[in-house]
Amino acid sequence: MPFWVYGLTNPFSLFFYYVIFEIVLKVVLGIKHIQWRFNFKWRLLIYFILILISIAMNYKILFTNDYRKSLVDASPIAELSSEQVNRLEGVLEKFKDYDFIIQCDIEEMENHPFLSKTCYMIWHRNKPFGGLLINIHFYNYEQDAIEERQLRLQENRFAPTNVLERRYTRIINDNNTEIILFDSKMDRAGHLVPVSNRNLRSEIRLGNAVISLSESPEQHQLNKNISSDFIKLLCELLAE
């Protein structure tokens, strides 16, 4: 939500507008020598009622995170074979060939107790403008990746301060893949002012690898999220 929209719907701002309107009205009527007979207490009561109506109409925007189901399309993952799922490590270098991947750092994790390799990528898009952060962790053993996902979900379930991660859609496929689509959440700027961007997160397990996706699309462009484009391209590379 743009700041100007918030300014028009915020009840505290509306109260300020009403006060300004009252002052301007008195000045205009005074200049034109028109007597304003409407009792001030009644006008104040009307303004107060309008403020309550504004709060009721915009309660979700002003005082909640306005959760919405994720619109990330992860259906192509279910169409992969088990053999294709295990090709992930071999296709990472191919992402460097795309201009919209502005960063692709692959690191071998020698002597790490759980990880064998990590990959960090940034997908940049101009129209509509946006960016996707991609983190991929390859575990030494598939069971470690499975336990890591289960542990994260259990921790999120009992973390009252992290409400975002307590709302998600979980998809388990027959090809040894698992997808967690977290509900999108309204972002807020300083002083908790709502903005038009929404926090969108997804996590995907392909065998022994866990992929974390994070982006902040405009709320009217949630159906054009980059996460869906990444999943589609990834599955195409795996299926080649």
C-alpha atoms as one frame of an Amber mdcrd trajectory, in Angstrom:
protein
   0.000   0.000   0.000   1.483   3.376  -0.995   1.992   5.901   1.784  -0.582
   8.325   0.340  -3.261   5.626   0.507  -2.381   4.963   4.133  -2.637   8.707
   4.798  -6.180   8.745   3.482  -7.277   5.695   5.453  -5.409   6.167   8.715
  -7.968   7.281  11.353  -5.356   9.372  13.132  -4.631  11.235   9.910  -8.358
  11.630   9.318  -8.771  13.279  12.695  -6.055  15.757  11.686  -7.855  16.384
   8.376 -11.105  17.047  10.225  -9.439  19.608  12.484  -7.930  21.360   9.456
 -11.312  21.273   7.742 -12.906  22.867  10.802 -10.350  25.678  10.828 -10.622
  26.299   7.089 -14.411  26.258   7.259 -14.454  28.870  10.013 -11.989  31.080
   8.139 -13.977  30.868   4.885 -17.286  31.523   6.606 -15.730  34.361   8.572
 -14.449  36.015   5.405 -17.887  35.726   3.798 -19.567  36.853   7.036 -21.723
  33.741   7.187 -22.783  32.571  10.630 -21.970  28.891  11.328 -24.807  27.710
  13.542 -24.062  23.974  13.629 -23.063  23.236  17.212 -19.336  22.387  17.586
 -20.070  19.413  19.875 -22.322  17.851  17.257 -19.722  18.394  14.547 -17.070
  16.807  16.766 -19.366  13.832  17.404 -19.860  13.348  13.664 -16.111  13.496
  13.092 -15.568  10.913  15.843 -18.157   8.584  14.294 -16.447   8.931  10.909
 -13.137   8.008  12.537 -14.680   4.848  14.019 -16.104   3.954  10.603 -12.664
   4.466   9.056 -11.051   2.193  11.664 -13.666  -0.518  11.037 -13.256  -0.343
   7.246  -9.456  -0.389   7.321  -8.822  -2.516  10.407  -6.942  -5.279   8.542
  -4.651  -2.800   6.803  -3.917  -0.754   9.899  -3.621  -3.327  12.667  -2.971
  -6.789  11.165  -0.442  -8.432   8.841  -3.205  -9.155   6.308  -2.050 -12.706
   5.547  -2.832 -14.174   2.141  -2.211 -17.624   0.711   0.954 -17.834  -1.355
   0.456 -17.632  -5.129   3.793 -19.301  -5.875   3.266 -22.059  -8.449   5.351
 -25.081  -7.390   3.435 -27.620  -9.494   6.316 -28.254 -11.989   8.309 -29.886
  -9.163   5.772 -32.709  -8.881   6.348 -33.594 -12.554  10.067 -34.308 -12.061
  11.345 -37.844 -11.799  13.463 -38.919  -8.827  16.491 -39.020 -11.118  15.881
 -35.436 -12.304  15.503 -34.235  -8.726  19.021 -35.423  -7.959  20.520 -33.390
 -10.837  20.276 -30.094  -8.963  23.956 -29.830  -8.092  24.907 -30.396 -11.713
  22.773 -27.554 -13.144  23.871 -24.759 -10.808  26.560 -23.458 -13.172  23.939
 -22.991 -15.908  22.321 -20.139 -13.979  25.440 -18.037 -14.596  24.516 -17.947
 -18.286  21.394 -15.851 -17.662  21.641 -12.042 -17.586  18.909 -11.723 -14.970
  21.004 -13.733 -12.499  23.209 -10.863 -11.301  24.988 -12.937  -8.660  25.709
 -16.657  -8.382  28.172 -17.706  -5.682  28.841 -21.425  -5.286  30.972 -22.538
  -2.347  32.283 -25.949  -1.369  31.846 -26.569   2.364  34.909 -28.597   3.275
  34.976 -30.130   6.733  31.465 -28.864   7.497  29.586 -31.303   9.763  26.330
 -31.159   7.784  26.758 -29.248   4.502  28.681 -30.195   1.373  27.961 -27.124
  -0.762  26.052 -23.822  -0.710  24.837 -21.544  -3.469  23.621 -17.950  -3.224
  21.894 -16.278  -6.188  20.077 -13.021  -6.909  17.476 -12.891  -9.686  16.821
  -9.311 -10.867  13.795  -8.290 -12.941  13.020  -4.908 -14.489   9.392  -5.310
 -15.605   7.685  -5.592 -13.251  10.559  -4.518 -11.031  11.632  -6.995  -8.379
  14.326  -9.239  -7.029  14.491 -12.795  -5.713  17.028 -14.028  -3.161  17.901
 -17.703  -3.600  19.788 -19.752  -1.022  20.586 -23.422  -1.670  22.103 -25.728
   0.960  23.318 -29.195  -0.009  23.466 -31.561   2.959  25.861 -34.473   3.235
  22.940 -36.810   3.819  19.336 -36.563   2.724  18.118 -37.359   6.231  19.870
 -34.232   7.499  17.882 -32.099   5.040  14.618 -33.787   6.087  15.333 -33.325
   9.786  16.328 -29.708   9.237  12.970 -28.970   7.592  11.047 -30.735  10.373
  13.007 -28.908  13.056  12.370 -25.544  11.426   8.637 -26.174  11.237   8.496
 -27.287  14.880  10.386 -24.183  15.994   8.094 -21.948  13.942   5.018 -23.564
  15.438   6.046 -22.594  18.965   7.468 -19.148  18.137   4.712 -16.626  18.910
   6.857 -13.690  17.779   7.365 -15.175  14.320   3.772 -15.301  13.158   4.668
 -15.316   9.478   6.331 -18.733   9.627   3.397 -20.283  11.475   1.158 -19.921
   8.415   2.072 -22.006   5.412   0.977 -24.614   2.898   2.979 -27.839   2.894
   3.203 -30.030  -0.207   4.853 -33.471  -0.198   5.382 -35.171  -3.562   6.105
 -38.808  -4.429   9.420 -37.897  -6.108  11.176 -37.167  -2.796  10.456 -33.440
  -2.830   8.769 -31.173  -0.303   7.542 -27.585  -0.660   6.660 -25.073   2.044
   4.773 -22.017   0.759   4.525 -19.418   3.506   1.524 -17.094   3.457   2.390
 -13.638   2.143   2.484 -10.882   4.730   2.096  -7.119   4.486   5.396  -5.319
   5.017   5.587  -2.249   7.221   7.971   0.690   7.133   9.013   2.853  10.076
   6.404   3.458  12.795   4.552   0.359  11.510   3.203   2.192   8.450   1.955
  -0.408   5.912   3.559  -0.321   2.466   2.592  -1.824  -0.872   5.189  -4.636
  -0.780   4.393  -8.022   0.696   6.840 -10.494   2.214   6.817 -13.733   0.202
   8.868 -16.771   1.237   9.096 -20.347   0.034  11.256 -23.356   0.894  11.812
 -26.384  -1.306  13.547 -29.657  -0.515  14.865 -31.644  -3.475  16.448 -34.777
  -2.091  19.387 -33.658   0.055  19.137 -29.991  -0.993  17.037 -27.230   0.580
  16.204 -24.122  -1.481  15.038 -20.932   0.276  13.328 -18.234  -1.800  12.564
 -14.708  -0.581  11.115 -11.691  -2.385   8.918  -8.638  -1.743   6.544  -8.104
  -4.688   3.907  -5.385  -4.876   0.623  -6.670  -3.490  -1.143  -6.252  -6.850
   1.585  -8.310  -8.549   1.618 -11.346  -6.280   0.512 -13.513  -9.196   3.616
 -12.357 -11.120   6.094 -13.434  -8.451   9.644 -14.369  -9.481   9.602 -17.480
  -7.292   7.266 -19.202  -9.754   9.550 -18.230 -12.647  12.570 -19.642 -10.819
  10.808 -22.949 -10.098   9.714 -23.240 -13.724  13.223 -22.540 -15.053  14.836
 -24.866 -12.507  12.547 -27.731 -13.467  13.273 -27.147 -17.163  17.011 -27.376
 -16.492  16.583 -30.501 -14.396  14.479 -32.145 -17.095  16.957 -31.508 -19.923
